[in-house]
């Protein structure tokens, strides 16, 4: 679910390091919203998961 259907932005994995340098796994998820967008030149609508950077840049248009 945490994947943008427009740009493909997904989760990133890494290692969280505490002050005492104990290491554990960490996951960063993108800010993904479920929105209704216009498809086929505005004739139809579709519900998809879109990240907020695609919404703000105007790559998709809300229905």
Beta strands, then each sheet from edge to edge (+ up, - down):
strand 1: 12-17
strand 2: 23-28
strand 3: 32-39
strand 4: 44-51
sheet 1: 1+ 2-
sheet 2: 3+ 4-
end
